[in-house]
Amino acid sequence: MPIFVKDPEEFKKHAEKARECRVVRDKRKNIGKLKARTKRYLYTLVVPLDKLDEILEDIKCNNIVEISKGAEGEKR
Protein backbone atom coordinates (compact mmCIF):
# COMPACT_ATOMS: atom_id res chain seq x y z
CA MET A 1 0.00 0.00 0.00
CA PRO A 2 1.34 3.42 -0.87
CA ILE A 3 1.52 6.14 1.73
CA PHE A 4 -0.39 9.26 0.67
CA VAL A 5 1.31 12.52 1.61
CA LYS A 6 -0.64 15.79 1.57
CA ASP A 7 2.20 18.21 2.30
CA PRO A 8 4.66 18.93 -0.55
CA GLU A 9 7.43 19.77 1.93
CA GLU A 10 7.09 16.36 3.57
CA PHE A 11 7.15 14.69 0.14
CA LYS A 12 10.39 16.50 -0.74
CA LYS A 13 12.07 14.92 2.31
CA HIS A 14 11.01 11.45 1.20
CA ALA A 15 12.04 12.13 -2.41
CA GLU A 16 15.63 12.84 -1.35
CA LYS A 17 15.88 9.29 0.01
CA ALA A 18 14.09 7.69 -2.96
CA ARG A 19 15.65 5.36 -5.51
CA GLU A 20 13.28 6.59 -8.20
CA CYS A 21 10.66 9.32 -8.56
CA ARG A 22 7.83 8.99 -11.04
CA VAL A 23 5.74 11.83 -12.40
CA VAL A 24 2.30 10.95 -13.78
CA ARG A 25 0.49 13.72 -15.67
CA ASP A 26 -3.21 12.91 -16.10
CA LYS A 27 -4.55 15.49 -18.53
CA ARG A 28 -8.13 14.21 -18.42
CA LYS A 29 -8.44 14.73 -14.67
CA ASN A 30 -6.06 17.74 -14.65
CA ILE A 31 -3.95 16.29 -11.85
CA GLY A 32 -0.37 15.24 -11.41
CA LYS A 33 0.90 12.44 -9.21
CA LEU A 34 4.39 12.34 -7.78
CA LYS A 35 5.57 8.96 -6.58
CA ALA A 36 8.77 8.39 -4.63
CA ARG A 37 9.95 4.78 -4.30
CA THR A 38 12.15 4.24 -1.26
CA LYS A 39 13.57 0.94 -0.09
CA ARG A 40 10.52 0.25 2.02
CA TYR A 41 7.60 2.45 0.94
CA LEU A 42 6.02 4.18 -2.03
CA TYR A 43 5.07 7.76 -1.17
CA THR A 44 2.44 9.48 -3.33
CA LEU A 45 1.52 13.16 -3.63
CA VAL A 46 -1.42 14.34 -5.77
CA VAL A 47 -1.39 17.97 -6.96
CA PRO A 48 -3.06 20.05 -9.70
CA LEU A 49 -1.14 20.15 -12.98
CA ASP A 50 -0.42 23.88 -12.69
CA LYS A 51 1.49 23.36 -9.41
CA LEU A 52 3.31 20.23 -10.54
CA ASP A 53 6.21 21.96 -12.31
CA GLU A 54 6.87 24.22 -9.30
CA ILE A 55 7.21 21.21 -7.02
CA LEU A 56 9.35 19.29 -9.55
CA GLU A 57 11.93 22.10 -9.60
CA ASP A 58 12.50 21.73 -5.84
CA ILE A 59 12.68 17.93 -5.70
CA LYS A 60 16.14 16.40 -5.44
CA CYS A 61 15.67 12.87 -6.71
CA ASN A 62 18.34 10.73 -8.38
CA ASN A 63 16.15 9.23 -11.11
CA ILE A 64 13.00 10.99 -12.39
CA VAL A 65 10.71 9.13 -14.81
CA GLU A 66 7.94 10.98 -16.68
CA ILE A 67 4.67 9.17 -17.49
CA SER A 68 1.76 10.76 -19.39
CA LYS A 69 -1.86 9.69 -19.12
CA GLY A 70 -4.77 11.00 -21.12
CA ALA A 71 -2.66 11.91 -24.12
CA GLU A 72 -4.24 12.08 -27.54
CA GLY A 73 -4.25 8.78 -29.39
CA GLU A 74 -4.20 6.71 -26.23
CA LYS A 75 -6.61 3.79 -26.16
CA ARG A 76 -9.19 3.71 -23.42
N, CA, C and O atoms as a Maestro MAE file, in Angstrom:
{
 s_m_m2io_version
 :::
 2.0.0
}

f_m_ct {
 s_m_title
 :::
 protein
 m_atom[304] {
  # First column is atom index #
  i_m_mmod_type
  r_m_x_coord
  r_m_y_coord
  r_m_z_coord
  i_m_residue_number
  s_m_chain_name
  s_m_pdb_residue_name
  s_m_pdb_atom_name
  i_m_atomic_number
  :::
  1 25 0.836 -1.187 0.000 1 A "MET " " N  " 7
  2 3 0.000 0.000 0.000 1 A "MET " " CA " 6
  3 2 0.877 1.246 0.000 1 A "MET " " C  " 6
  4 15 1.811 1.356 0.794 1 A "MET " " O  " 8
  5 25 0.576 2.172 -0.884 2 A "PRO " " N  " 7
  6 3 1.336 3.425 -0.874 2 A "PRO " " CA " 6
  7 2 0.920 4.304 0.298 2 A "PRO " " C  " 6
  8 15 -0.182 4.177 0.831 2 A "PRO " " O  " 8
  9 25 1.806 5.179 0.678 3 A "ILE " " N  " 7
  10 3 1.519 6.143 1.734 3 A "ILE " " CA " 6
  11 2 1.221 7.467 1.051 3 A "ILE " " C  " 6
  12 15 2.061 7.997 0.324 3 A "ILE " " O  " 8
  13 25 0.020 8.005 1.283 4 A "PHE " " N  " 7
  14 3 -0.385 9.257 0.671 4 A "PHE " " CA " 6
  15 2 0.076 10.414 1.538 4 A "PHE " " C  " 6
  16 15 -0.203 10.462 2.736 4 A "PHE " " O  " 8
  17 25 0.783 11.341 0.919 5 A "VAL " " N  " 7
  18 3 1.310 12.515 1.606 5 A "VAL " " CA " 6
  19 2 0.548 13.726 1.088 5 A "VAL " " C  " 6
  20 15 0.348 13.860 -0.119 5 A "VAL " " O  " 8
  21 25 0.119 14.611 1.991 6 A "LYS " " N  " 7
  22 3 -0.639 15.792 1.573 6 A "LYS " " CA " 6
  23 2 0.214 17.052 1.540 6 A "LYS " " C  " 6
  24 15 -0.160 18.035 0.899 6 A "LYS " " O  " 8
  25 25 1.343 17.035 2.215 7 A "ASP " " N  " 7
  26 3 2.199 18.213 2.298 7 A "ASP " " CA " 6
  27 2 3.378 18.082 1.330 7 A "ASP " " C  " 6
  28 15 4.146 17.125 1.435 7 A "ASP " " O  " 8
  29 25 3.538 19.023 0.389 8 A "PRO " " N  " 7
  30 3 4.659 18.931 -0.553 8 A "PRO " " CA " 6
  31 2 6.024 18.974 0.126 8 A "PRO " " C  " 6
  32 15 6.963 18.339 -0.355 8 A "PRO " " O  " 8
  33 25 6.155 19.703 1.225 9 A "GLU " " N  " 7
  34 3 7.432 19.772 1.931 9 A "GLU " " CA " 6
  35 2 7.815 18.412 2.511 9 A "GLU " " C  " 6
  36 15 8.983 18.025 2.476 9 A "GLU " " O  " 8
  37 25 6.838 17.693 3.038 10 A "GLU " " N  " 7
  38 3 7.094 16.356 3.573 10 A "GLU " " CA " 6
  39 2 7.492 15.400 2.445 10 A "GLU " " C  " 6
  40 15 8.372 14.556 2.614 10 A "GLU " " O  " 8
  41 25 6.824 15.546 1.282 11 A "PHE " " N  " 7
  42 3 7.147 14.695 0.144 11 A "PHE " " CA " 6
  43 2 8.581 14.928 -0.328 11 A "PHE " " C  " 6
  44 15 9.267 13.980 -0.709 11 A "PHE " " O  " 8
  45 25 9.034 16.172 -0.307 12 A "LYS " " N  " 7
  46 3 10.394 16.498 -0.741 12 A "LYS " " CA " 6
  47 2 11.433 15.777 0.119 12 A "LYS " " C  " 6
  48 15 12.475 15.358 -0.385 12 A "LYS " " O  " 8
  49 25 11.153 15.634 1.413 13 A "LYS " " N  " 7
  50 3 12.068 14.921 2.311 13 A "LYS " " CA " 6
  51 2 12.168 13.447 1.925 13 A "LYS " " C  " 6
  52 15 13.252 12.865 1.921 13 A "LYS " " O  " 8
  53 25 11.022 12.859 1.602 14 A "HIS " " N  " 7
  54 3 11.011 11.447 1.198 14 A "HIS " " CA " 6
  55 2 11.658 11.266 -0.172 14 A "HIS " " C  " 6
  56 15 12.307 10.248 -0.416 14 A "HIS " " O  " 8
  57 25 11.491 12.230 -1.061 15 A "ALA " " N  " 7
  58 3 12.040 12.128 -2.413 15 A "ALA " " CA " 6
  59 2 13.569 12.144 -2.399 15 A "ALA " " C  " 6
  60 15 14.196 11.542 -3.270 15 A "ALA " " O  " 8
  61 25 14.170 12.816 -1.436 16 A "GLU " " N  " 7
  62 3 15.631 12.843 -1.348 16 A "GLU " " CA " 6
  63 2 16.200 11.456 -1.066 16 A "GLU " " C  " 6
  64 15 17.310 11.136 -1.493 16 A "GLU " " O  " 8
  65 25 15.435 10.634 -0.346 17 A "LYS " " N  " 7
  66 3 15.876 9.286 0.007 17 A "LYS " " CA " 6
  67 2 15.478 8.246 -1.041 17 A "LYS " " C  " 6
  68 15 15.900 7.093 -0.957 17 A "LYS " " O  " 8
  69 25 14.679 8.640 -2.016 18 A "ALA " " N  " 7
  70 3 14.089 7.687 -2.955 18 A "ALA " " CA " 6
  71 2 15.093 7.188 -3.989 18 A "ALA " " C  " 6
  72 15 16.021 7.896 -4.380 18 A "ALA " " O  " 8
  73 25 14.877 5.945 -4.417 19 A "ARG " " N  " 7
  74 3 15.652 5.363 -5.509 19 A "ARG " " CA " 6
  75 2 15.200 5.948 -6.839 19 A "ARG " " C  " 6
  76 15 16.008 6.230 -7.724 19 A "ARG " " O  " 8
  77 25 13.874 6.122 -6.957 20 A "GLU " " N  " 7
  78 3 13.282 6.592 -8.203 20 A "GLU " " CA " 6
  79 2 12.053 7.440 -7.888 20 A "GLU " " C  " 6
  80 15 11.304 7.136 -6.960 20 A "GLU " " O  " 8
  81 25 11.852 8.493 -8.654 21 A "CYS " " N  " 7
  82 3 10.658 9.323 -8.556 21 A "CYS " " CA " 6
  83 2 9.926 9.261 -9.888 21 A "CYS " " C  " 6
  84 15 10.533 9.408 -10.949 21 A "CYS " " O  " 8
  85 25 8.641 9.044 -9.824 22 A "ARG " " N  " 7
  86 3 7.829 8.988 -11.038 22 A "ARG " " CA " 6
  87 2 6.860 10.150 -11.045 22 A "ARG " " C  " 6
  88 15 6.313 10.526 -10.008 22 A "ARG " " O  " 8
  89 25 6.655 10.714 -12.218 23 A "VAL " " N  " 7
  90 3 5.740 11.829 -12.402 23 A "VAL " " CA " 6
  91 2 4.672 11.376 -13.384 23 A "VAL " " C  " 6
  92 15 4.975 11.041 -14.529 23 A "VAL " " O  " 8
  93 25 3.419 11.365 -12.936 24 A "VAL " " N  " 7
  94 3 2.303 10.953 -13.782 24 A "VAL " " CA " 6
  95 2 1.446 12.192 -14.030 24 A "VAL " " C  " 6
  96 15 0.916 12.790 -13.093 24 A "VAL " " O  " 8
  97 25 1.317 12.569 -15.298 25 A "ARG " " N  " 7
  98 3 0.489 13.723 -15.672 25 A "ARG " " CA " 6
  99 2 -0.795 13.198 -16.301 25 A "ARG " " C  " 6
  100 15 -0.774 12.653 -17.405 25 A "ARG " " O  " 8
  101 25 -1.910 13.364 -15.598 26 A "ASP " " N  " 7
  102 3 -3.210 12.915 -16.100 26 A "ASP " " CA " 6
  103 2 -3.957 14.137 -16.614 26 A "ASP " " C  " 6
  104 15 -4.511 14.914 -15.836 26 A "ASP " " O  " 8
  105 25 -3.965 14.296 -17.924 27 A "LYS " " N  " 7
  106 3 -4.549 15.490 -18.529 27 A "LYS " " CA " 6
  107 2 -6.068 15.469 -18.511 27 A "LYS " " C  " 6
  108 15 -6.698 16.526 -18.520 27 A "LYS " " O  " 8
  109 25 -6.661 14.296 -18.484 28 A "ARG " " N  " 7
  110 3 -8.127 14.205 -18.421 28 A "ARG " " CA " 6
  111 2 -8.655 14.724 -17.087 28 A "ARG " " C  " 6
  112 15 -9.640 15.461 -17.043 28 A "ARG " " O  " 8
  113 25 -7.996 14.335 -16.013 29 A "LYS " " N  " 7
  114 3 -8.438 14.727 -14.674 29 A "LYS " " CA " 6
  115 2 -7.770 16.016 -14.202 29 A "LYS " " C  " 6
  116 15 -8.132 16.552 -13.154 29 A "LYS " " O  " 8
  117 25 -6.792 16.520 -14.971 30 A "ASN " " N  " 7
  118 3 -6.064 17.744 -14.655 30 A "ASN " " CA " 6
  119 2 -5.327 17.644 -13.316 30 A "ASN " " C  " 6
  120 15 -5.299 18.594 -12.533 30 A "ASN " " O  " 8
  121 25 -4.733 16.478 -13.074 31 A "ILE " " N  " 7
  122 3 -3.945 16.285 -11.852 31 A "ILE " " CA " 6
  123 2 -2.588 15.692 -12.201 31 A "ILE " " C  " 6
  124 15 -2.391 15.108 -13.267 31 A "ILE " " O  " 8
  125 25 -1.678 15.860 -11.281 32 A "GLY " " N  " 7
  126 3 -0.373 15.240 -11.407 32 A "GLY " " CA " 6
  127 2 -0.083 14.435 -10.162 32 A "GLY " " C  " 6
  128 15 -0.420 14.850 -9.053 32 A "GLY " " O  " 8
  129 25 0.538 13.292 -10.339 33 A "LYS " " N  " 7
  130 3 0.902 12.442 -9.210 33 A "LYS " " CA " 6
  131 2 2.411 12.315 -9.165 33 A "LYS " " C  " 6
  132 15 3.049 12.015 -10.174 33 A "LYS " " O  " 8
  133 25 2.969 12.541 -8.013 34 A "LEU " " N  " 7
  134 3 4.391 12.341 -7.784 34 A "LEU " " CA " 6
  135 2 4.539 11.120 -6.909 34 A "LEU " " C  " 6
  136 15 3.898 11.017 -5.863 34 A "LEU " " O  " 8
  137 25 5.381 10.196 -7.329 35 A "LYS " " N  " 7
  138 3 5.572 8.959 -6.583 35 A "LYS " " CA " 6
  139 2 7.052 8.784 -6.298 35 A "LYS " " C  " 6
  140 15 7.878 8.830 -7.210 35 A "LYS " " O  " 8
  141 25 7.381 8.585 -5.040 36 A "ALA " " N  " 7
  142 3 8.767 8.388 -4.630 36 A "ALA " " CA " 6
  143 2 8.912 6.982 -4.072 36 A "ALA " " C  " 6
  144 15 8.293 6.642 -3.064 36 A "ALA " " O  " 8
  145 25 9.735 6.160 -4.731 37 A "ARG " " N  " 7
  146 3 9.953 4.783 -4.304 37 A "ARG " " CA " 6
  147 2 11.214 4.739 -3.445 37 A "ARG " " C  " 6
  148 15 12.323 4.965 -3.929 37 A "ARG " " O  " 8
  149 25 11.018 4.443 -2.158 38 A "THR " " N  " 7
  150 3 12.150 4.237 -1.263 38 A "THR " " CA " 6
  151 2 12.345 2.740 -1.102 38 A "THR " " C  " 6
  152 15 11.634 1.943 -1.714 38 A "THR " " O  " 8
  153 25 13.294 2.366 -0.289 39 A "LYS " " N  " 7
  154 3 13.572 0.944 -0.092 39 A "LYS " " CA " 6
  155 2 12.362 0.224 0.481 39 A "LYS " " C  " 6
  156 15 12.125 -0.941 0.165 39 A "LYS " " O  " 8
  157 25 11.602 0.905 1.316 40 A "ARG " " N  " 7
  158 3 10.520 0.250 2.023 40 A "ARG " " CA " 6
  159 2 9.117 0.664 1.574 40 A "ARG " " C  " 6
  160 15 8.210 -0.167 1.537 40 A "ARG " " O  " 8
  161 25 8.936 1.932 1.236 41 A "TYR " " N  " 7
  162 3 7.596 2.451 0.941 41 A "TYR " " CA " 6
  163 2 7.537 3.169 -0.396 41 A "TYR " " C  " 6
  164 15 8.556 3.550 -0.972 41 A "TYR " " O  " 8
  165 25 6.301 3.342 -0.874 42 A "LEU " " N  " 7
  166 3 6.016 4.180 -2.026 42 A "LEU " " CA " 6
  167 2 5.194 5.359 -1.520 42 A "LEU " " C  " 6
  168 15 4.072 5.183 -1.045 42 A "LEU " " O  " 8
  169 25 5.751 6.547 -1.622 43 A "TYR " " N  " 7
  170 3 5.074 7.757 -1.174 43 A "TYR " " CA " 6
  171 2 4.442 8.436 -2.380 43 A "TYR " " C  " 6
  172 15 5.075 8.563 -3.429 43 A "TYR " " O  " 8
  173 25 3.180 8.877 -2.231 44 A "THR " " N  " 7
  174 3 2.438 9.478 -3.333 44 A "THR " " CA " 6
  175 2 1.900 10.839 -2.920 44 A "THR " " C  " 6
  176 15 1.358 11.005 -1.827 44 A "THR " " O  " 8
  177 25 2.059 11.815 -3.816 45 A "LEU " " N  " 7
  178 3 1.522 13.162 -3.631 45 A "LEU " " CA " 6
  179 2 0.700 13.505 -4.857 45 A "LEU " " C  " 6
  180 15 1.183 13.360 -5.980 45 A "LEU " " O  " 8
  181 25 -0.545 13.962 -4.666 46 A "VAL " " N  " 7
  182 3 -1.420 14.340 -5.767 46 A "VAL " " CA " 6
  183 2 -1.597 15.854 -5.733 46 A "VAL " " C  " 6
  184 15 -1.993 16.417 -4.713 46 A "VAL " " O  " 8
  185 25 -1.298 16.513 -6.864 47 A "VAL " " N  " 7
  186 3 -1.395 17.965 -6.957 47 A "VAL " " CA " 6
  187 2 -2.032 18.355 -8.288 47 A "VAL " " C  " 6
  188 15 -2.033 17.554 -9.223 47 A "VAL " " O  " 8
  189 25 -2.577 19.572 -8.394 48 A "PRO " " N  " 7
  190 3 -3.060 20.049 -9.696 48 A "PRO " " CA " 6
  191 2 -1.896 20.205 -10.677 48 A "PRO " " C  " 6
  192 15 -0.759 20.439 -10.268 48 A "PRO " " O  " 8
  193 25 -2.187 20.073 -11.967 49 A "LEU " " N  " 7
  194 3 -1.136 20.147 -12.982 49 A "LEU " " CA " 6
  195 2 -0.398 21.485 -12.985 49 A "LEU " " C  " 6
  196 15 0.794 21.525 -13.289 49 A "LEU " " O  " 8
  197 25 -1.085 22.580 -12.653 50 A "ASP " " N  " 7
  198 3 -0.421 23.877 -12.693 50 A "ASP " " CA " 6
  199 2 0.621 24.042 -11.583 50 A "ASP " " C  " 6
  200 15 1.530 24.860 -11.722 50 A "ASP " " O  " 8
  201 25 0.512 23.290 -10.493 51 A "LYS " " N  " 7
  202 3 1.489 23.363 -9.405 51 A "LYS " " CA " 6
  203 2 2.581 22.297 -9.519 51 A "LYS " " C  " 6
  204 15 3.571 22.334 -8.788 51 A "LYS " " O  " 8
  205 25 2.396 21.361 -10.426 52 A "LEU " " N  " 7
  206 3 3.312 20.227 -10.539 52 A "LEU " " CA " 6
  207 2 4.733 20.651 -10.907 52 A "LEU " " C  " 6
  208 15 5.696 20.162 -10.316 52 A "LEU " " O  " 8
  209 25 4.870 21.548 -11.868 53 A "ASP " " N  " 7
  210 3 6.209 21.963 -12.306 53 A "ASP " " CA " 6
  211 2 6.959 22.720 -11.218 53 A "ASP " " C  " 6
  212 15 8.179 22.602 -11.112 53 A "ASP " " O  " 8
  213 25 6.242 23.497 -10.409 54 A "GLU " " N  " 7
  214 3 6.874 24.216 -9.302 54 A "GLU " " CA " 6
  215 2 7.480 23.238 -8.295 54 A "GLU " " C  " 6
  216 15 8.593 23.443 -7.811 54 A "GLU " " O  " 8
  217 25 6.749 22.192 -7.992 55 A "ILE " " N  " 7
  218 3 7.213 21.206 -7.021 55 A "ILE " " CA " 6
  219 2 8.371 20.391 -7.607 55 A "ILE " " C  " 6
  220 15 9.318 20.056 -6.895 55 A "ILE " " O  " 8
  221 25 8.294 20.074 -8.897 56 A "LEU " " N  " 7
  222 3 9.354 19.294 -9.547 56 A "LEU " " CA " 6
  223 2 10.700 20.016 -9.531 56 A "LEU " " C  " 6
  224 15 11.745 19.370 -9.446 56 A "LEU " " O  " 8
  225 25 10.687 21.333 -9.612 57 A "GLU " " N  " 7
  226 3 11.935 22.098 -9.595 57 A "GLU " " CA " 6
  227 2 12.665 21.951 -8.263 57 A "GLU " " C  " 6
  228 15 13.894 21.982 -8.222 57 A "GLU " " O  " 8
  229 25 11.911 21.792 -7.175 58 A "ASP " " N  " 7
  230 3 12.501 21.733 -5.839 58 A "ASP " " CA " 6
  231 2 12.893 20.327 -5.406 58 A "ASP " " C  " 6
  232 15 13.636 20.167 -4.437 58 A "ASP " " O  " 8
  233 25 12.410 19.307 -6.104 59 A "ILE " " N  " 7
  234 3 12.678 17.925 -5.699 59 A "ILE " " CA " 6
  235 2 14.090 17.518 -6.110 59 A "ILE " " C  " 6
  236 15 14.524 17.761 -7.236 59 A "ILE " " O  " 8
  237 25 14.787 16.899 -5.178 60 A "LYS " " N  " 7
  238 3 16.136 16.399 -5.443 60 A "LYS " " CA " 6
  239 2 16.078 14.879 -5.428 60 A "LYS " " C  " 6
  240 15 16.306 14.243 -4.399 60 A "LYS " " O  " 8
  241 25 15.772 14.317 -6.573 61 A "CYS " " N  " 7
  242 3 15.671 12.869 -6.711 61 A "CYS " " CA " 6
  243 2 16.709 12.401 -7.731 61 A "CYS " " C  " 6
  244 15 16.970 13.089 -8.718 61 A "CYS " " O  " 8
  245 25 17.295 11.238 -7.491 62 A "ASN " " N  " 7
  246 3 18.340 10.728 -8.379 62 A "ASN " " CA " 6
  247 2 17.825 10.387 -9.769 62 A "ASN " " C  " 6
  248 15 18.466 10.715 -10.768 62 A "ASN " " O  " 8
  249 25 16.681 9.737 -9.840 63 A "ASN " " N  " 7
  250 3 16.151 9.234 -11.105 63 A "ASN " " CA " 6
  251 2 14.696 9.659 -11.227 63 A "ASN " " C  " 6
  252 15 13.858 9.195 -10.454 63 A "ASN " " O  " 8
  253 25 14.372 10.536 -12.184 64 A "ILE " " N  " 7
  254 3 13.000 10.994 -12.386 64 A "ILE " " CA " 6
  255 2 12.489 10.434 -13.705 64 A "ILE " " C  " 6
  256 15 13.114 10.606 -14.752 64 A "ILE " " O  " 8
  257 25 11.328 9.754 -13.639 65 A "VAL " " N  " 7
  258 3 10.709 9.132 -14.812 65 A "VAL " " CA " 6
  259 2 9.379 9.823 -15.067 65 A "VAL " " C  " 6
  260 15 8.547 9.928 -14.166 65 A "VAL " " O  " 8
  261 25 9.175 10.296 -16.303 66 A "GLU " " N  " 7
  262 3 7.936 10.976 -16.682 66 A "GLU " " CA " 6
  263 2 6.980 9.992 -17.351 66 A "GLU " " C  " 6
  264 15 7.374 9.227 -18.231 66 A "GLU " " O  " 8
  265 25 5.713 10.024 -16.918 67 A "ILE " " N  " 7
  266 3 4.666 9.175 -17.495 67 A "ILE " " CA " 6
  267 2 3.474 10.073 -17.803 67 A "ILE " " C  " 6
  268 15 3.060 10.865 -16.958 67 A "ILE " " O  " 8
  269 25 2.919 9.953 -19.014 68 A "SER " " N  " 7
  270 3 1.757 10.763 -19.387 68 A "SER " " CA " 6
  271 2 0.533 9.878 -19.511 68 A "SER " " C  " 6
  272 15 0.592 8.786 -20.076 68 A "SER " " O  " 8
  273 25 -0.572 10.358 -18.977 69 A "LYS " " N  " 7
  274 3 -1.856 9.686 -19.123 69 A "LYS " " CA " 6
  275 2 -2.808 10.664 -19.791 69 A "LYS " " C  " 6
  276 15 -2.661 11.879 -19.653 69 A "LYS " " O  " 8
  277 25 -3.765 10.140 -20.500 70 A "GLY " " N  " 7
  278 3 -4.775 11.001 -21.116 70 A "GLY " " CA " 6
  279 2 -4.275 11.737 -22.333 70 A "GLY " " C  " 6
  280 15 -4.871 12.734 -22.742 70 A "GLY " " O  " 8
  281 25 -3.190 11.265 -22.921 71 A "ALA " " N  " 7
  282 3 -2.664 11.908 -24.125 71 A "ALA " " CA " 6
  283 2 -3.526 11.532 -25.335 71 A "ALA " " C  " 6
  284 15 -4.216 10.513 -25.335 71 A "ALA " " O  " 8
  285 25 -3.467 12.362 -26.339 72 A "GLU " " N  " 7
  286 3 -4.244 12.075 -27.540 72 A "GLU " " CA " 6
  287 2 -3.719 10.806 -28.198 72 A "GLU " " C  " 6
  288 15 -2.513 10.564 -28.237 72 A "GLU " " O  " 8
  289 25 -4.631 10.009 -28.709 73 A "GLY " " N  " 7
  290 3 -4.247 8.783 -29.388 73 A "GLY " " CA " 6
  291 2 -4.115 7.591 -28.461 73 A "GLY " " C  " 6
  292 15 -3.840 6.481 -28.916 73 A "GLY " " O  " 8
  293 25 -4.308 7.805 -27.170 74 A "GLU " " N  " 7
  294 3 -4.205 6.705 -26.231 74 A "GLU " " CA " 6
  295 2 -5.510 5.929 -26.212 74 A "GLU " " C  " 6
  296 15 -6.590 6.520 -26.209 74 A "GLU " " O  " 8
  297 25 -5.413 4.624 -26.201 75 A "LYS " " N  " 7
  298 3 -6.613 3.791 -26.158 75 A "LYS " " CA " 6
  299 2 -7.207 3.807 -24.770 75 A "LYS " " C  " 6
  300 15 -6.494 3.878 -23.770 75 A "LYS " " O  " 8
  301 25 -8.514 3.741 -24.725 76 A "ARG " " N  " 7
  302 3 -9.194 3.705 -23.421 76 A "ARG " " CA " 6
  303 2 -9.545 2.320 -23.038 76 A "ARG " " C  " 6
  304 15 -10.121 2.101 -21.973 76 A "ARG " " O  " 8
  :::
 }
 m_bond[303] {
  # First column is bond index #
  i_m_from
  i_m_to
  i_m_order
  :::
  1 1 2 1
  2 2 3 1
  3 3 4 2
  4 3 5 1
  5 5 6 1
  6 6 7 1
  7 7 8 2
  8 7 9 1
  9 9 10 1
  10 10 11 1
  11 11 12 2
  12 11 13 1
  13 13 14 1
  14 14 15 1
  15 15 16 2
  16 15 17 1
  17 17 18 1
  18 18 19 1
  19 19 20 2
  20 19 21 1
  21 21 22 1
  22 22 23 1
  23 23 24 2
  24 23 25 1
  25 25 26 1
  26 26 27 1
  27 27 28 2
  28 27 29 1
  29 29 30 1
  30 30 31 1
  31 31 32 2
  32 31 33 1
  33 33 34 1
  34 34 35 1
  35 35 36 2
  36 35 37 1
  37 37 38 1
  38 38 39 1
  39 39 40 2
  40 39 41 1
  41 41 42 1
  42 42 43 1
  43 43 44 2
  44 43 45 1
  45 45 46 1
  46 46 47 1
  47 47 48 2
  48 47 49 1
  49 49 50 1
  50 50 51 1
  51 51 52 2
  52 51 53 1
  53 53 54 1
  54 54 55 1
  55 55 56 2
  56 55 57 1
  57 57 58 1
  58 58 59 1
  59 59 60 2
  60 59 61 1
  61 61 62 1
  62 62 63 1
  63 63 64 2
  64 63 65 1
  65 65 66 1
  66 66 67 1
  67 67 68 2
  68 67 69 1
  69 69 70 1
  70 70 71 1
  71 71 72 2
  72 71 73 1
  73 73 74 1
  74 74 75 1
  75 75 76 2
  76 75 77 1
  77 77 78 1
  78 78 79 1
  79 79 80 2
  80 79 81 1
  81 81 82 1
  82 82 83 1
  83 83 84 2
  84 83 85 1
  85 85 86 1
  86 86 87 1
  87 87 88 2
  88 87 89 1
  89 89 90 1
  90 90 91 1
  91 91 92 2
  92 91 93 1
  93 93 94 1
  94 94 95 1
  95 95 96 2
  96 95 97 1
  97 97 98 1
  98 98 99 1
  99 99 100 2
  100 99 101 1
  101 101 102 1
  102 102 103 1
  103 103 104 2
  104 103 105 1
  105 105 106 1
  106 106 107 1
  107 107 108 2
  108 107 109 1
  109 109 110 1
  110 110 111 1
  111 111 112 2
  112 111 113 1
  113 113 114 1
  114 114 115 1
  115 115 116 2
  116 115 117 1
  117 117 118 1
  118 118 119 1
  119 119 120 2
  120 119 121 1
  121 121 122 1
  122 122 123 1
  123 123 124 2
  124 123 125 1
  125 125 126 1
  126 126 127 1
  127 127 128 2
  128 127 129 1
  129 129 130 1
  130 130 131 1
  131 131 132 2
  132 131 133 1
  133 133 134 1
  134 134 135 1
  135 135 136 2
  136 135 137 1
  137 137 138 1
  138 138 139 1
  139 139 140 2
  140 139 141 1
  141 141 142 1
  142 142 143 1
  143 143 144 2
  144 143 145 1
  145 145 146 1
  146 146 147 1
  147 147 148 2
  148 147 149 1
  149 149 150 1
  150 150 151 1
  151 151 152 2
  152 151 153 1
  153 153 154 1
  154 154 155 1
  155 155 156 2
  156 155 157 1
  157 157 158 1
  158 158 159 1
  159 159 160 2
  160 159 161 1
  161 161 162 1
  162 162 163 1
  163 163 164 2
  164 163 165 1
  165 165 166 1
  166 166 167 1
  167 167 168 2
  168 167 169 1
  169 169 170 1
  170 170 171 1
  171 171 172 2
  172 171 173 1
  173 173 174 1
  174 174 175 1
  175 175 176 2
  176 175 177 1
  177 177 178 1
  178 178 179 1
  179 179 180 2
  180 179 181 1
  181 181 182 1
  182 182 183 1
  183 183 184 2
  184 183 185 1
  185 185 186 1
  186 186 187 1
  187 187 188 2
  188 187 189 1
  189 189 190 1
  190 190 191 1
  191 191 192 2
  192 191 193 1
  193 193 194 1
  194 194 195 1
  195 195 196 2
  196 195 197 1
  197 197 198 1
  198 198 199 1
  199 199 200 2
  200 199 201 1
  201 201 202 1
  202 202 203 1
  203 203 204 2
  204 203 205 1
  205 205 206 1
  206 206 207 1
  207 207 208 2
  208 207 209 1
  209 209 210 1
  210 210 211 1
  211 211 212 2
  212 211 213 1
  213 213 214 1
  214 214 215 1
  215 215 216 2
  216 215 217 1
  217 217 218 1
  218 218 219 1
  219 219 220 2
  220 219 221 1
  221 221 222 1
  222 222 223 1
  223 223 224 2
  224 223 225 1
  225 225 226 1
  226 226 227 1
  227 227 228 2
  228 227 229 1
  229 229 230 1
  230 230 231 1
  231 231 232 2
  232 231 233 1
  233 233 234 1
  234 234 235 1
  235 235 236 2
  236 235 237 1
  237 237 238 1
  238 238 239 1
  239 239 240 2
  240 239 241 1
  241 241 242 1
  242 242 243 1
  243 243 244 2
  244 243 245 1
  245 245 246 1
  246 246 247 1
  247 247 248 2
  248 247 249 1
  249 249 250 1
  250 250 251 1
  251 251 252 2
  252 251 253 1
  253 253 254 1
  254 254 255 1
  255 255 256 2
  256 255 257 1
  257 257 258 1
  258 258 259 1
  259 259 260 2
  260 259 261 1
  261 261 262 1
  262 262 263 1
  263 263 264 2
  264 263 265 1
  265 265 266 1
  266 266 267 1
  267 267 268 2
  268 267 269 1
  269 269 270 1
  270 270 271 1
  271 271 272 2
  272 271 273 1
  273 273 274 1
  274 274 275 1
  275 275 276 2
  276 275 277 1
  277 277 278 1
  278 278 279 1
  279 279 280 2
  280 279 281 1
  281 281 282 1
  282 282 283 1
  283 283 284 2
  284 283 285 1
  285 285 286 1
  286 286 287 1
  287 287 288 2
  288 287 289 1
  289 289 290 1
  290 290 291 1
  291 291 292 2
  292 291 293 1
  293 293 294 1
  294 294 295 1
  295 295 296 2
  296 295 297 1
  297 297 298 1
  298 298 299 1
  299 299 300 2
  300 299 301 1
  301 301 302 1
  302 302 303 1
  303 303 304 2
  :::
 }
}
